Amino acid sequence: MHGDDDQIVPYSESGPLSAKILKKGILKTYKGFPHGMPTTQAEVINADLVDFLKA
């Protein structure tokens, strides 16, 4: 999970790379979401996490 508007850890520097280091890594990109997206966009992030865990 990574927001493409992260000003702390830029998306291009970490998002795609972190998914590649995991054997079955999946990258979920959130357009316009900042670094603090778990706080500022909790409803969206939590719903996606629950869906991921159920899958």
C-alpha positions as CSV (number, residue, x, y, z in Angstrom):
1,M,0.0,0.0,0.0
2,H,1.4,3.3,-1.0
3,G,0.0,6.8,-1.7
4,D,1.3,8.4,-4.9
5,D,1.5,11.8,-3.2
6,D,3.7,10.7,-0.3
7,Q,6.1,13.6,0.4
8,I,8.1,11.7,3.1
9,V,8.8,8.4,1.2
10,P,8.3,9.2,-2.5
11,Y,6.3,6.6,-4.4
12,S,8.8,6.2,-7.2
13,E,11.6,5.5,-4.7
14,S,9.8,2.8,-2.7
15,G,6.3,1.7,-3.8
16,P,7.2,-0.5,-6.8
17,L,10.5,-1.6,-5.2
18,S,8.9,-2.9,-2.0
19,A,6.5,-5.1,-3.9
20,K,9.3,-6.6,-5.9
21,I,11.2,-7.9,-2.9
22,L,8.4,-10.1,-1.8
23,K,7.8,-13.4,-3.7
24,K,4.1,-12.8,-4.0
25,G,4.1,-9.0,-3.5
26,I,1.2,-6.9,-4.6
27,L,1.3,-3.2,-4.7
28,K,-1.9,-1.2,-4.1
29,T,-1.4,2.4,-5.1
30,Y,-3.7,5.2,-3.9
31,K,-3.9,8.2,-6.1
32,G,-3.4,11.4,-4.2
33,F,-3.0,9.8,-0.8
34,P,-0.2,11.2,1.4
35,H,2.3,9.5,3.7
36,G,-0.1,9.6,6.6
37,M,-2.9,7.8,4.6
38,P,-3.7,5.3,7.4
39,T,-4.8,8.3,9.5
40,T,-6.2,10.7,6.9
41,Q,-7.9,8.0,4.8
42,A,-8.6,5.4,7.4
43,E,-12.0,4.3,6.1
44,V,-10.5,3.4,2.7
45,I,-7.3,1.8,4.0
46,N,-9.1,-0.2,6.7
47,A,-11.7,-1.5,4.2
48,D,-9.0,-2.6,1.8
49,L,-7.0,-4.2,4.5
50,V,-10.0,-6.2,5.7
51,D,-10.7,-7.3,2.1
52,F,-7.1,-8.4,1.7
53,L,-7.1,-10.4,4.9
54,K,-10.3,-12.1,3.9
55,A,-9.0,-13.1,0.5
